[in-house]
Amino acid sequence: DETLARQLVELGYRGTGERVKREDFEARKAAIEISRLAERAQQKFSSLLQL
């Protein structure tokens, strides 16, 4: 489906011929989002320490 394809591209996934089940995609997406949030929190914390 087109929405899923767009989300995969947004996550940086490039086709290798591997099919991804919806639940695997959602798990990968959640892991990436958690990583992004942790990185942002670390950046904010670091900037506060520099004040």
ChimeraX commands (.cxc) that place a marker at each C-alpha (Angstrom):
marker #1 position 0.00,0.00,0.00 radius 0.5
marker #1 position 1.18,3.51,-0.79 radius 0.5
marker #1 position 1.13,4.77,2.81 radius 0.5
marker #1 position 3.33,1.92,3.98 radius 0.5
marker #1 position 5.73,2.49,1.09 radius 0.5
marker #1 position 6.05,6.17,2.01 radius 0.5
marker #1 position 6.71,5.31,5.65 radius 0.5
marker #1 position 9.41,2.84,4.67 radius 0.5
marker #1 position 11.15,5.46,2.56 radius 0.5
marker #1 position 10.88,8.01,5.39 radius 0.5
marker #1 position 12.60,5.52,7.69 radius 0.5
marker #1 position 15.41,5.13,5.21 radius 0.5
marker #1 position 14.51,1.58,4.23 radius 0.5
marker #1 position 15.65,0.65,0.77 radius 0.5
marker #1 position 14.45,-2.49,-0.92 radius 0.5
marker #1 position 16.64,-5.56,-0.74 radius 0.5
marker #1 position 13.91,-7.86,-1.90 radius 0.5
marker #1 position 13.08,-8.62,1.73 radius 0.5
marker #1 position 9.42,-8.44,2.58 radius 0.5
marker #1 position 8.55,-6.83,5.87 radius 0.5
marker #1 position 5.48,-7.79,7.86 radius 0.5
marker #1 position 3.41,-4.95,9.29 radius 0.5
marker #1 position 4.32,-5.89,12.88 radius 0.5
marker #1 position 8.04,-5.98,12.04 radius 0.5
marker #1 position 7.75,-2.60,10.34 radius 0.5
marker #1 position 5.95,-1.12,13.34 radius 0.5
marker #1 position 8.61,-2.53,15.69 radius 0.5
marker #1 position 11.41,-1.03,13.60 radius 0.5
marker #1 position 9.57,2.27,13.37 radius 0.5
marker #1 position 9.08,2.38,17.16 radius 0.5
marker #1 position 12.75,1.55,17.79 radius 0.5
marker #1 position 13.86,4.34,15.47 radius 0.5
marker #1 position 11.50,6.82,17.12 radius 0.5
marker #1 position 12.78,5.88,20.59 radius 0.5
marker #1 position 16.33,6.36,19.35 radius 0.5
marker #1 position 15.48,9.78,17.90 radius 0.5
marker #1 position 13.80,10.90,21.12 radius 0.5
marker #1 position 16.76,9.73,23.21 radius 0.5
marker #1 position 19.18,11.58,20.94 radius 0.5
marker #1 position 17.14,14.78,21.18 radius 0.5
marker #1 position 16.97,14.48,24.96 radius 0.5
marker #1 position 20.74,13.99,25.10 radius 0.5
marker #1 position 21.28,17.07,22.91 radius 0.5
marker #1 position 19.02,19.18,25.13 radius 0.5
marker #1 position 20.77,17.92,28.25 radius 0.5
marker #1 position 24.19,18.69,26.76 radius 0.5
marker #1 position 23.10,22.20,25.80 radius 0.5
marker #1 position 21.83,22.81,29.34 radius 0.5
marker #1 position 25.19,21.77,30.78 radius 0.5
marker #1 position 26.94,24.34,28.59 radius 0.5
marker #1 position 24.96,27.21,30.14 radius 0.5
marker link #1:1,2 radius 0.2
marker link #1:2,3 radius 0.2
marker link #1:3,4 radius 0.2
marker link #1:4,5 radius 0.2
marker link #1:5,6 radius 0.2
marker link #1:6,7 radius 0.2
marker link #1:7,8 radius 0.2
marker link #1:8,9 radius 0.2
marker link #1:9,10 radius 0.2
marker link #1:10,11 radius 0.2
marker link #1:11,12 radius 0.2
marker link #1:12,13 radius 0.2
marker link #1:13,14 radius 0.2
marker link #1:14,15 radius 0.2
marker link #1:15,16 radius 0.2
marker link #1:16,17 radius 0.2
marker link #1:17,18 radius 0.2
marker link #1:18,19 radius 0.2
marker link #1:19,20 radius 0.2
marker link #1:20,21 radius 0.2
marker link #1:21,22 radius 0.2
marker link #1:22,23 radius 0.2
marker link #1:23,24 radius 0.2
marker link #1:24,25 radius 0.2
marker link #1:25,26 radius 0.2
marker link #1:26,27 radius 0.2
marker link #1:27,28 radius 0.2
marker link #1:28,29 radius 0.2
marker link #1:29,30 radius 0.2
marker link #1:30,31 radius 0.2
marker link #1:31,32 radius 0.2
marker link #1:32,33 radius 0.2
marker link #1:33,34 radius 0.2
marker link #1:34,35 radius 0.2
marker link #1:35,36 radius 0.2
marker link #1:36,37 radius 0.2
marker link #1:37,38 radius 0.2
marker link #1:38,39 radius 0.2
marker link #1:39,40 radius 0.2
marker link #1:40,41 radius 0.2
marker link #1:41,42 radius 0.2
marker link #1:42,43 radius 0.2
marker link #1:43,44 radius 0.2
marker link #1:44,45 radius 0.2
marker link #1:45,46 radius 0.2
marker link #1:46,47 radius 0.2
marker link #1:47,48 radius 0.2
marker link #1:48,49 radius 0.2
marker link #1:49,50 radius 0.2
marker link #1:50,51 radius 0.2
view
